[in-house]
């Protein structure tokens, strides 16, 4: 494997700060920063969902985004993932507005950071962002748009249904990331996906924990049962992942 270069920290910081424009800025302004009522409510509802993902990747990446080769499939994968992370953020913000349950706002903040990390990689390879990236609830992908419409509607039925929707989104995200990692050749991309998937596993644990409080459980739709049980077996993952071929 080629020698990996050290990423410029200021690039990450400036990029993360600049991505709050247009509709994203309005969403963040509307729903706040996630401090306040989320904190102090314990695991499953609190501020620990804020992963500081951009800062974490600056320490762990050991790469210079854009220094490798991006093939057509990897480009399409990044475009899929930036909209899928946006899907999660948008649905969770909608469900927070509907139910005022802190888990949705706090995990939405993590999804915002995930989205920014994928945007960074796309920009590093001079790939244009989806045209609807700044519009909450709108997507270039017809499939992602359908997911948003269906999941938002389902989550408005009850708090329990909303938590099931959250688990479903993380389930979908993990399954797609597994496939993208399997197909990718660029280690920069694979390390990014590994860390995104780590975040999704943590979110899955949190939604499953919340569902248990309602005497409910999530039945996976996209990942296999064995992998889902493995996710629940382990506690929250915190260490950044540096191995492009990592597996739990």
N, C-alpha and C positions, 0 to 999 in steps of 0.2 A: 504494500500500500504506500502511496506517495506520502512524502513528509508533509505533515499538516502545518499550515501557517497560523500564526496567532491573529485573532480577529481584533479590529480596532474598536475599543470599548465606546469611544465617543460616537461612532457611527450608529451603534445600537441605541444609545441614549437619545441622540438627535432624531433618529428615525421613529422611535417609539413616541417621542413627544409630538412629532409632526403629524402623526396619523389620526389625531383627534378632530380633523377638519370635517366640514360638511355634515352629513347625517350622523356620523359617528360621534362628533362633538355634541350634537343635540341630544343623542341618546345618553351619553355620559352625564351631561348637564342635568337631564331630566331625572335620572335615577341615582345620582350622587356617586361618591367615591367608594362606598362599601364599608366605610368606618361607621361608628355609631352603633345602631341597634344590632348589627351583625356581630360585633365583637362582644365577648363576655357571655355569649349564650351557649358556649360549649361546643364540642365536636359535633358536626352535622349542621350547624347554623352559623358559625362564626367566621371571623376574619381570616382564619388559617387557609381558606380557599384562595386567598390572594397569593399566587405562587412566585411573584417577581420573576416571571418566566424569562423576560428579556435579559435581565441582569444575570440570571442563572446561566443562560446560554452563552453570555459573553465570557464567563469563566470556563465553561465546559467545552465549547465548540472546538477550540484549537484550530479553527479554520478561517479562511478568508472567503466569505460567500462570493461566488462567481469565479473562483479560481479553477474549478473543474470543468467537466464537459456535461452539458445538459442535453439529453436526447429528447425526442418528441414525446415519448411516453412519460418521461419524468416531468416535462413541461405540463402535460395534461393532468398529471397527478397533482402537481402543486396548485393548479387552477381549481381542480376539484376540492382540494383540501382547504384552500382559503375560503371558498364558499361554504364548505361544511362547518368550519369553525364559526363563520358568520351566522350560519343557520342556528347553531347552538346558542350563540350570544343573543340573537334576536328573539328566539323562542323563550329563553329564560327571562329576558327583560319583560316580555309580554306577560309571562306567567307571574312574575313578581308584581307587576302592576295589577293583575287580576286578584292575586291571593295574598299579597304582602307577606310572603314567607321568605325570610332572609336567605335561605340556601340558593334561591334562584338568582338574586342579585349578586351574591358573592361568587357563585360559579360563573356567572356572566362576565365578571371582571377577569377571571382566568381565561375565558374564551377570547376576550378582547386581546389579551397578551399573546395567546396562541395565534390568533389571526394576524397580529402585527409581525410575529416571527416569520410566518409564511410569506407575508407581503415583502419583508426584507429580502428573502431569498429570491422571490420573483423579480424584484427590482435589481438585485445584484446581477441577474442573468438577462436583464433588459427585456423582460417579458411583461407585456401590458397587463394591468390589473383588470378584472372583470368590470364592465361598464357600470354595473349596479352596486359596486362595492361600498359606495357611500350612502346608499339608501336602505335603511332598515326594512326588512321584510320583502325585499325585492332581489332577484337573483338572475344571472345570465342563464344558468342551467334550469331547464324546465323540470327536471327531476327534483332538484333541490327546492324549487319553488313549490312543487306539489307536496314535498315533505313538510315545508313550512306551513302551508295552508292546513294540511291534515293534522299535524302535531299540535299546532296552536289551538285548533278547534277541539281536539280531544282533551287537551290540558285545561280547557275552560269548564269542563264538566264538574270537577271536584278537585280538592287538594290532592287526594289519593291518585286520581287520574293524572294530575300534573306531575307528580313524582314518578309515575310510570313512564310518562313522556320523557322526563329527564333521563331515566335509565335507558330508554330506547335510543335516544340520541347518542349517548355514550357508547352503547352497544354497536350502533352503526358506525360510529367514528373509529372504534377499535378495529372492527372487521375491515373497513376500508384501508386503514393504516397498515394492517397486517399484509394485505394484498399489495399495497404500494411498496412496502419495504421488500417484499419478496421479489418484486419486479425491478426495483431500482438498482443501478450500478454505481451511482455517484454517492460516495460515503458522506459528503456534506448533507445530501438530501436524506439519507438513511438515518443519520444522527438526529437531524431535526425531527423526523417522523418518530423515532424512538422516544424522544422527550415529549412530543405531543401525545403519544400513546400512553406514556407514564401518567400524564395529567388526566387523560380520559379514564384510566383505571382508578385513579384516586376519586374522580367524580362518581364513577360507578359505585365504588364502595360507599360513598356518602349518600347517594340516592337509595341504595339498598338498605342502609342503616335507617334512614328516615322512613322507608316503607315498613320496616320491621316494627316501628312504633305504632303502626296502624294494623299490625298483625297481617301484613301482606308481604309477598315476596315477588321479585321480578323473575320472569322466565325469559331467558335470552332468546332473541329472534335471529341475530346475525352471527355472533360467536358461538362456538360449540359449548355444550354444557361443561365439559371438562375444563376448558379454559376459564369459563366464568367462575367455577368453583375454586380454581387456583387464584383468581383475582381476590375473591372474598377471604381466602385462607390467609393472605398476607395483610399486614398493616399498611398504613399509608406510606407510599414511597416518597422519599425526599431527596435522595442523592441524585445529582445530574447523571445522565447516562452518556458515556463516551464511546461505548462499543456499538458500531453500526449493526452488529448481528446479535445484540443482546436479546435474551428471552427470560421470562420469569419462570 
